[in-house]
Amino acid sequence: MTKALPDRLSIDPESPYYDEEAIGDGVGVRFKGQEKTNVEEYCLSEGWIRVQAGKALDRKGKPLTIKLKGPVEVFRKSSEENEADAQT
């Protein structure tokens, strides 16, 4: 019943790698062994993530991002973890 997570996923609705269903299910990302909560996009096969570069914005008003390379792991967040995050 569990659907496999995509190889590449973005939270930007204008990206071709945006998948609202996958994001809505709750996706967690571990980069170099640490869980990251500020990931804008990831690619498992190429081994990188994109994160915001501070508060800087581009000329269209979107946050500037930087690409970090390294081992990437993705996982589905269980409903229990989502409830615990909402309470804290």
MOPAC internal coordinates of N, CA, C and O (Angstrom, degrees):
PM7 1SCF
backbone

  N    0.0000 0     0.00 0     0.00 0    0    0    0
  C    1.4389 1     0.00 0     0.00 0    1    0    0
  C    1.5306 1   111.14 1     0.00 0    2    1    0
  O    1.2310 1   120.04 1   153.87 1    3    2    1
  N    1.3381 1   117.53 1   -26.13 1    3    2    1
  C    1.4581 1   119.11 1   179.22 1    5    3    2
  C    1.5225 1   109.87 1   -76.47 1    6    5    3
  O    1.2310 1   121.57 1   -45.45 1    7    6    5
  N    1.3045 1   114.60 1   134.55 1    7    6    5
  C    1.4502 1   121.21 1   179.63 1    9    7    6
  C    1.5281 1   108.74 1   -92.19 1   10    9    7
  O    1.2310 1   120.55 1   -41.47 1   11   10    9
  N    1.3112 1   116.54 1   138.53 1   11   10    9
  C    1.4657 1   120.36 1  -179.36 1   13   11   10
  C    1.5217 1   110.02 1   -66.67 1   14   13   11
  O    1.2310 1   121.01 1   -35.36 1   15   14   13
  N    1.3248 1   115.67 1   144.64 1   15   14   13
  C    1.4575 1   120.52 1   177.42 1   17   15   14
  C    1.5231 1   109.86 1   -74.73 1   18   17   15
  O    1.2310 1   120.15 1   -33.19 1   19   18   17
  N    1.3287 1   117.32 1   146.81 1   19   18   17
  C    1.4660 1   119.87 1  -179.57 1   21   19   18
  C    1.5302 1   111.94 1   -68.81 1   22   21   19
  O    1.2310 1   120.87 1   -23.82 1   23   22   21
  N    1.3336 1   115.93 1   156.18 1   23   22   21
  C    1.4598 1   122.13 1   177.59 1   25   23   22
  C    1.5236 1   110.59 1   -65.82 1   26   25   23
  O    1.2310 1   120.77 1   145.53 1   27   26   25
  N    1.3269 1   116.13 1   -34.47 1   27   26   25
  C    1.4605 1   121.14 1  -179.05 1   29   27   26
  C    1.5148 1   108.50 1  -135.67 1   30   29   27
  O    1.2310 1   120.52 1   -46.06 1   31   30   29
  N    1.3354 1   116.61 1   133.94 1   31   30   29
  C    1.4529 1   121.30 1  -176.10 1   33   31   30
  C    1.5207 1   109.14 1  -144.97 1   34   33   31
  O    1.2310 1   120.90 1   -40.01 1   35   34   33
  N    1.3380 1   115.88 1   139.99 1   35   34   33
  C    1.4567 1   122.30 1   179.03 1   37   35   34
  C    1.5163 1   109.45 1  -129.23 1   38   37   35
  O    1.2310 1   120.09 1   -29.49 1   39   38   37
  N    1.3463 1   117.44 1   150.51 1   39   38   37
  C    1.4566 1   120.85 1   176.11 1   41   39   38
  C    1.5273 1   111.77 1   -94.18 1   42   41   39
  O    1.2310 1   119.96 1   177.77 1   43   42   41
  N    1.3271 1   117.69 1    -2.23 1   43   42   41
  C    1.4619 1   122.61 1   179.47 1   45   43   42
  C    1.5336 1   109.56 1   -83.51 1   46   45   43
  O    1.2310 1   119.44 1   -62.46 1   47   46   45
  N    1.3406 1   118.68 1   117.54 1   47   46   45
  C    1.4663 1   120.89 1  -178.06 1   49   47   46
  C    1.5323 1   114.27 1   -60.71 1   50   49   47
  O    1.2310 1   119.55 1   159.23 1   51   50   49
  N    1.3225 1   118.46 1   -20.77 1   51   50   49
  C    1.4595 1   121.12 1   179.81 1   53   51   50
  C    1.5339 1   112.77 1   -85.56 1   54   53   51
  O    1.2310 1   119.98 1   171.99 1   55   54   53
  N    1.3153 1   117.64 1    -8.01 1   55   54   53
  C    1.4630 1   122.07 1  -178.96 1   57   55   54
  C    1.5307 1   110.49 1   -79.50 1   58   57   55
  O    1.2310 1   120.28 1   -34.42 1   59   58   57
  N    1.3338 1   117.06 1   145.58 1   59   58   57
  C    1.4710 1   119.26 1   175.33 1   61   59   58
  C    1.5268 1   112.29 1   -69.80 1   62   61   59
  O    1.2310 1   119.62 1   168.13 1   63   62   61
  N    1.3233 1   118.34 1   -11.87 1   63   62   61
  C    1.4612 1   122.86 1  -179.32 1   65   63   62
  C    1.5238 1   112.37 1  -100.06 1   66   65   63
  O    1.2310 1   120.25 1  -167.67 1   67   66   65
  N    1.3212 1   117.13 1    12.33 1   67   66   65
  C    1.4602 1   122.45 1   178.49 1   69   67   66
  C    1.5217 1   109.33 1   -78.03 1   70   69   67
  O    1.2310 1   120.27 1   -48.27 1   71   70   69
  N    1.3295 1   117.10 1   131.73 1   71   70   69
  C    1.4655 1   122.34 1   177.82 1   73   71   70
  C    1.5287 1   107.79 1  -139.76 1   74   73   71
  O    1.2310 1   121.02 1   -80.47 1   75   74   73
  N    1.3279 1   115.66 1    99.53 1   75   74   73
  C    1.4597 1   121.19 1  -175.15 1   77   75   74
  C    1.5289 1   111.81 1   -61.42 1   78   77   75
  O    1.2310 1   120.16 1   143.09 1   79   78   77
  N    1.3212 1   117.31 1   -36.91 1   79   78   77
  C    1.4550 1   120.98 1  -179.02 1   81   79   78
  C    1.5308 1   111.14 1   -63.90 1   82   81   79
  O    1.2310 1   120.23 1   134.97 1   83   82   81
  N    1.3314 1   117.16 1   -45.03 1   83   82   81
  C    1.4633 1   121.14 1  -179.96 1   85   83   82
  C    1.5300 1   111.04 1   -65.96 1   86   85   83
  O    1.2310 1   120.13 1   140.11 1   87   86   85
  N    1.3225 1   117.35 1   -39.89 1   87   86   85
  C    1.4630 1   121.27 1  -179.67 1   89   87   86
  C    1.5207 1   110.24 1   -68.11 1   90   89   87
  O    1.2310 1   120.48 1   140.16 1   91   90   89
  N    1.3231 1   116.69 1   -39.84 1   91   90   89
  C    1.4553 1   121.46 1  -179.20 1   93   91   90
  C    1.5168 1   113.08 1   -64.38 1   94   93   91
  O    1.2310 1   120.20 1   150.98 1   95   94   93
  N    1.3277 1   117.21 1   -29.02 1   95   94   93
  C    1.4628 1   121.44 1   179.19 1   97   95   94
  C    1.5223 1   112.25 1   -72.23 1   98   97   95
  O    1.2310 1   119.98 1   163.14 1   99   98   97
  N    1.3138 1   117.64 1   -16.86 1   99   98   97
  C    1.4609 1   121.79 1  -179.01 1  101   99   98
  C    1.5167 1   111.45 1    92.96 1  102  101   99
  O    1.2310 1   120.49 1   -71.59 1  103  102  101
  N    1.3163 1   116.68 1   108.41 1  103  102  101
  C    1.4575 1   122.33 1  -179.25 1  105  103  102
  C    1.5209 1   108.39 1  -120.20 1  106  105  103
  O    1.2310 1   120.79 1   -48.96 1  107  106  105
  N    1.3168 1   116.10 1   131.04 1  107  106  105
  C    1.4480 1   121.58 1   175.26 1  109  107  106
  C    1.5154 1   109.82 1  -108.73 1  110  109  107
  O    1.2310 1   120.38 1   -31.99 1  111  110  109
  N    1.3338 1   116.88 1   148.01 1  111  110  109
  C    1.4621 1   121.54 1  -179.05 1  113  111  110
  C    1.5201 1   109.04 1  -127.20 1  114  113  111
  O    1.2310 1   121.07 1   -51.12 1  115  114  113
  N    1.3323 1   115.56 1   128.88 1  115  114  113
  C    1.4674 1   121.62 1   171.78 1  117  115  114
  C    1.5175 1   107.37 1  -109.89 1  118  117  115
  O    1.2310 1   121.16 1   -52.14 1  119  118  117
  N    1.3225 1   115.39 1   127.86 1  119  118  117
  C    1.4611 1   121.62 1   178.74 1  121  119  118
  C    1.5183 1   107.67 1  -122.56 1  122  121  119
  O    1.2310 1   120.90 1   -60.58 1  123  122  121
  N    1.3238 1   115.88 1   119.42 1  123  122  121
  C    1.4674 1   122.42 1  -176.87 1  125  123  122
  C    1.5201 1   111.27 1    54.52 1  126  125  123
  O    1.2310 1   120.90 1  -141.13 1  127  126  125
  N    1.3453 1   115.88 1    38.87 1  127  126  125
  C    1.4484 1   121.12 1   175.47 1  129  127  126
  C    1.5162 1   115.90 1    85.15 1  130  129  127
  O    1.2310 1   119.51 1   174.64 1  131  130  129
  N    1.3397 1   118.55 1    -5.36 1  131  130  129
  C    1.4588 1   121.25 1  -179.79 1  133  131  130
  C    1.5207 1   109.76 1  -112.85 1  134  133  131
  O    1.2310 1   120.67 1   -43.40 1  135  134  133
  N    1.3317 1   116.32 1   136.60 1  135  134  133
  C    1.4550 1   119.90 1   178.45 1  137  135  134
  C    1.5234 1   109.67 1   -73.27 1  138  137  135
  O    1.2310 1   120.93 1   -49.21 1  139  138  137
  N    1.3230 1   115.84 1   130.79 1  139  138  137
  C    1.4646 1   122.09 1  -179.93 1  141  139  138
  C    1.5171 1   109.62 1  -111.00 1  142  141  139
  O    1.2310 1   120.59 1   -40.87 1  143  142  141
  N    1.3230 1   116.47 1   139.13 1  143  142  141
  C    1.4611 1   120.89 1   179.33 1  145  143  142
  C    1.5274 1   112.52 1  -111.80 1  146  145  143
  O    1.2310 1   119.84 1   176.43 1  147  146  145
  N    1.3325 1   117.91 1    -3.57 1  147  146  145
  C    1.4588 1   121.25 1  -176.15 1  149  147  146
  C    1.5297 1   113.03 1  -112.00 1  150  149  147
  O    1.2310 1   119.80 1  -150.45 1  151  150  149
  N    1.3205 1   117.98 1    29.55 1  151  150  149
  C    1.4595 1   122.13 1  -176.66 1  153  151  150
  C    1.5286 1   109.90 1   -82.27 1  154  153  151
  O    1.2310 1   120.46 1   -53.70 1  155  154  153
  N    1.3296 1   116.73 1   126.30 1  155  154  153
  C    1.4619 1   122.50 1   177.45 1  157  155  154
  C    1.5305 1   110.90 1   -87.34 1  158  157  155
  O    1.2310 1   120.32 1   144.10 1  159  158  157
  N    1.3295 1   116.99 1   -35.90 1  159  158  157
  C    1.4690 1   122.30 1  -177.31 1  161  159  158
  C    1.5226 1   107.75 1  -157.05 1  162  161  159
  O    1.2310 1   120.87 1   -29.35 1  163  162  161
  N    1.3396 1   115.95 1   150.65 1  163  162  161
  C    1.4624 1   119.82 1   175.28 1  165  163  162
  C    1.5169 1   109.72 1  -140.51 1  166  165  163
  O    1.2310 1   120.93 1   -20.66 1  167  166  165
  N    1.3393 1   115.83 1   159.34 1  167  166  165
  C    1.4549 1   122.80 1   173.80 1  169  167  166
  C    1.5236 1   107.17 1  -140.91 1  170  169  167
  O    1.2310 1   120.81 1   -65.14 1  171  170  169
  N    1.3279 1   116.05 1   114.86 1  171  170  169
  C    1.4653 1   120.57 1  -178.72 1  173  171  170
  C    1.5153 1   112.22 1   -69.95 1  174  173  171
  O    1.2310 1   120.10 1   132.69 1  175  174  173
  N    1.3408 1   117.42 1   -47.31 1  175  174  173
  C    1.4619 1   120.94 1  -173.59 1  177  175  174
  C    1.5282 1   112.43 1   -65.70 1  178  177  175
  O    1.2310 1   120.08 1   147.21 1  179  178  177
  N    1.3404 1   117.45 1   -32.79 1  179  178  177
  C    1.4608 1   120.52 1  -179.60 1  181  179  178
  C    1.5293 1   111.87 1   -93.95 1  182  181  179
  O    1.2310 1   119.69 1   166.76 1  183  182  181
  N    1.3368 1   118.21 1   -13.24 1  183  182  181
  C    1.4616 1   122.33 1   175.30 1  185  183  182
  C    1.5157 1   114.51 1    72.01 1  186  185  183
  O    1.2310 1   119.87 1  -125.82 1  187  186  185
  N    1.3461 1   117.85 1    54.18 1  187  186  185
  C    1.4573 1   120.61 1   176.91 1  189  187  186
  C    1.5226 1   110.79 1  -149.02 1  190  189  187
  O    1.2310 1   121.67 1   -18.96 1  191  190  189
  N    1.3480 1   114.42 1   161.04 1  191  190  189
  C    1.4572 1   122.64 1   172.28 1  193  191  190
  C    1.5188 1   107.89 1  -132.88 1  194  193  191
  O    1.2310 1   120.63 1   -22.64 1  195  194  193
  N    1.3215 1   116.40 1   157.36 1  195  194  193
  C    1.4664 1   122.24 1   172.42 1  197  195  194
  C    1.5180 1   107.71 1  -114.92 1  198  197  195
  O    1.2310 1   121.05 1   -50.02 1  199  198  197
  N    1.3335 1   115.60 1   129.98 1  199  198  197
  C    1.4596 1   121.97 1   177.59 1  201  199  198
  C    1.5174 1   109.08 1  -127.69 1  202  201  199
  O    1.2310 1   120.78 1   -21.12 1  203  202  201
  N    1.3325 1   116.12 1   158.88 1  203  202  201
  C    1.4530 1   120.46 1   179.39 1  205  203  202
  C    1.5188 1   110.74 1   -66.78 1  206  205  203
  O    1.2310 1   121.21 1   -37.56 1  207  206  205
  N    1.3250 1   115.30 1   142.44 1  207  206  205
  C    1.4625 1   121.97 1   178.13 1  209  207  206
  C    1.5240 1   108.76 1   -99.23 1  210  209  207
  O    1.2310 1   120.65 1  -101.46 1  211  210  209
  N    1.3119 1   116.37 1    78.54 1  211  210  209
  C    1.4634 1   120.55 1  -179.49 1  213  211  210
  C    1.5147 1   111.73 1    69.64 1  214  213  211
  O    1.2310 1   120.90 1    35.58 1  215  214  213
  N    1.3328 1   115.88 1  -144.42 1  215  214  213
  C    1.4592 1   120.77 1  -178.67 1  217  215  214
  C    1.5250 1   112.13 1  -103.95 1  218  217  215
  O    1.2310 1   120.28 1  -169.61 1  219  218  217
  N    1.3275 1   117.07 1    10.39 1  219  218  217
  C    1.4582 1   121.23 1  -177.59 1  221  219  218
  C    1.5327 1   110.77 1   -68.48 1  222  221  219
  O    1.2310 1   120.98 1   -37.27 1  223  222  221
  N    1.3347 1   115.74 1   142.73 1  223  222  221
  C    1.4559 1   122.15 1   178.67 1  225  223  222
  C    1.5191 1   110.04 1  -121.48 1  226  225  223
  O    1.2310 1   120.85 1   -28.87 1  227  226  225
  N    1.3409 1   115.98 1   151.13 1  227  226  225
  C    1.4546 1   118.95 1   174.78 1  229  227  226
  C    1.5250 1   108.76 1   -84.28 1  230  229  227
  O    1.2310 1   119.78 1     3.52 1  231  230  229
  N    1.3200 1   118.02 1  -176.48 1  231  230  229
  C    1.4641 1   120.64 1  -175.35 1  233  231  230
  C    1.5265 1   113.59 1   -71.43 1  234  233  231
  O    1.2310 1   120.24 1   167.87 1  235  234  233
  N    1.3225 1   117.15 1   -12.13 1  235  234  233
  C    1.4633 1   120.42 1   176.32 1  237  235  234
  C    1.5252 1   111.76 1   -96.06 1  238  237  235
  O    1.2310 1   120.34 1  -179.03 1  239  238  237
  N    1.3335 1   116.96 1     0.97 1  239  238  237
  C    1.4563 1   121.67 1   177.62 1  241  239  238
  C    1.5138 1   115.07 1    88.62 1  242  241  239
  O    1.2310 1   120.27 1  -172.54 1  243  242  241
  N    1.3239 1   117.09 1     7.46 1  243  242  241
  C    1.4653 1   120.96 1   178.13 1  245  243  242
  C    1.5268 1   108.92 1   -92.21 1  246  245  243
  O    1.2310 1   120.22 1   -30.18 1  247  246  245
  N    1.3341 1   117.18 1   149.82 1  247  246  245
  C    1.4681 1   118.97 1   179.96 1  249  247  246
  C    1.5269 1   111.76 1   -67.24 1  250  249  247
  O    1.2310 1   121.16 1   -37.96 1  251  250  249
  N    1.3252 1   115.39 1   142.04 1  251  250  249
  C    1.4571 1   120.58 1   174.26 1  253  251  250
  C    1.5243 1   108.44 1   -72.89 1  254  253  251
  O    1.2310 1   120.63 1   -37.53 1  255  254  253
  N    1.3148 1   116.39 1   142.47 1  255  254  253
  C    1.4594 1   120.46 1  -179.23 1  257  255  254
  C    1.5183 1   110.46 1  -124.43 1  258  257  255
  O    1.2310 1   121.58 1   -22.87 1  259  258  257
  N    1.3331 1   114.58 1   157.13 1  259  258  257
  C    1.4586 1   120.29 1   173.85 1  261  259  258
  C    1.5251 1   107.92 1  -123.66 1  262  261  259
  O    1.2310 1   121.16 1   -30.53 1  263  262  261
  N    1.3131 1   115.38 1   149.47 1  263  262  261
  C    1.4587 1   121.51 1   179.90 1  265  263  262
  C    1.5222 1   108.60 1   -97.92 1  266  265  263
  O    1.2310 1   120.98 1   -53.29 1  267  266  265
  N    1.3337 1   115.74 1   126.71 1  267  266  265
  C    1.4601 1   122.29 1   176.96 1  269  267  266
  C    1.5183 1   108.38 1  -112.72 1  270  269  267
  O    1.2310 1   120.44 1   -50.02 1  271  270  269
  N    1.3270 1   116.77 1   129.98 1  271  270  269
  C    1.4606 1   120.87 1  -178.61 1  273  271  270
  C    1.5110 1   110.97 1  -103.65 1  274  273  271
  O    1.2310 1   121.23 1   -39.13 1  275  274  273
  N    1.3285 1   115.26 1   140.87 1  275  274  273
  C    1.4549 1   121.35 1   179.71 1  277  275  274
  C    1.5195 1   109.75 1   162.08 1  278  277  275
  O    1.2310 1   120.33 1     3.54 1  279  278  277
  N    1.3324 1   116.97 1  -176.46 1  279  278  277
  C    1.4662 1   119.87 1  -179.84 1  281  279  278
  C    1.5381 1   111.35 1   -68.78 1  282  281  279
  O    1.2310 1   121.07 1   -50.33 1  283  282  281
  N    1.3267 1   115.56 1   129.67 1  283  282  281
  C    1.4633 1   122.56 1  -177.92 1  285  283  282
  C    1.5241 1   108.75 1  -119.98 1  286  285  283
  O    1.2310 1   120.80 1   -46.79 1  287  286  285
  N    1.3261 1   116.07 1   133.21 1  287  286  285
  C    1.4661 1   122.29 1   174.20 1  289  287  286
  C    1.5277 1   107.34 1  -126.62 1  290  289  287
  O    1.2310 1   120.34 1   -42.59 1  291  290  289
  N    1.3236 1   116.96 1   137.41 1  291  290  289
  C    1.4566 1   120.69 1   175.36 1  293  291  290
  C    1.5183 1   109.03 1  -121.15 1  294  293  291
  O    1.2310 1   120.99 1   -28.83 1  295  294  293
  N    1.3199 1   115.72 1   151.17 1  295  294  293
  C    1.4563 1   121.08 1  -179.08 1  297  295  294
  C    1.5173 1   108.87 1  -151.78 1  298  297  295
  O    1.2310 1   121.39 1   -21.13 1  299  298  297
  N    1.3126 1   114.95 1   158.87 1  299  298  297
  C    1.4628 1   120.94 1   175.70 1  301  299  298
  C    1.5185 1   108.31 1   -85.40 1  302  301  299
  O    1.2310 1   120.93 1   -47.09 1  303  302  301
  N    1.3160 1   115.82 1   132.91 1  303  302  301
  C    1.4582 1   120.05 1   175.28 1  305  303  302
  C    1.5186 1   107.47 1   -79.84 1  306  305  303
  O    1.2310 1   120.61 1   -46.68 1  307  306  305
  N    1.3123 1   116.45 1   133.32 1  307  306  305
  C    1.4624 1   119.99 1   178.07 1  309  307  306
  C    1.5236 1   108.75 1   -74.91 1  310  309  307
  O    1.2310 1   120.43 1   -18.69 1  311  310  309
  N    1.2954 1   116.78 1   161.31 1  311  310  309
  C    1.4650 1   120.86 1   179.90 1  313  311  310
  C    1.5266 1   110.51 1   -64.08 1  314  313  311
  O    1.2310 1   119.78 1   150.50 1  315  314  313
  N    1.3355 1   118.03 1   -29.50 1  315  314  313
  C    1.4607 1   121.40 1   177.66 1  317  315  314
  C    1.5296 1   110.88 1   -65.75 1  318  317  315
  O    1.2310 1   120.40 1   138.84 1  319  318  317
  N    1.3418 1   116.85 1   -41.16 1  319  318  317
  C    1.4620 1   119.99 1   178.52 1  321  319  318
  C    1.5159 1   110.55 1   -66.20 1  322  321  319
  O    1.2310 1   120.03 1   139.87 1  323  322  321
  N    1.3424 1   117.55 1   -40.13 1  323  322  321
  C    1.4618 1   121.03 1   179.21 1  325  323  322
  C    1.5267 1   110.78 1   -62.59 1  326  325  323
  O    1.2310 1   119.82 1   140.10 1  327  326  325
  N    1.3415 1   117.95 1   -39.90 1  327  326  325
  C    1.4544 1   121.70 1   178.73 1  329  327  326
  C    1.5259 1   110.33 1   -67.45 1  330  329  327
  O    1.2310 1   119.80 1   140.36 1  331  330  329
  N    1.3307 1   118.00 1   -39.64 1  331  330  329
  C    1.4646 1   121.89 1   179.36 1  333  331  330
  C    1.5269 1   110.12 1   -65.45 1  334  333  331
  O    1.2310 1   119.89 1   139.64 1  335  334  333
  N    1.3325 1   117.82 1   -40.36 1  335  334  333
  C    1.4652 1   121.50 1   178.50 1  337  335  334
  C    1.5260 1   110.59 1   -64.81 1  338  337  335
  O    1.2310 1   119.70 1   143.08 1  339  338  337
  N    1.3237 1   118.17 1   -36.92 1  339  338  337
  C    1.4480 1   121.95 1  -178.38 1  341  339  338
  C    1.5290 1   111.41 1   -69.82 1  342  341  339
  O    1.2310 1   120.35 1   149.43 1  343  342  341
  N    1.3427 1   116.94 1   -30.57 1  343  342  341
  C    1.4513 1   120.73 1  -178.40 1  345  343  342
  C    1.5231 1   112.70 1   -77.75 1  346  345  343
  O    1.2310 1   119.38 1   153.36 1  347  346  345
  N    1.3276 1   118.78 1   -26.64 1  347  346  345
  C    1.4663 1   120.83 1  -177.91 1  349  347  346
  C    1.4832 1   112.89 1   -88.61 1  350  349  347
  O    1.2310 1   120.10 1   180.00 1  351  350  349

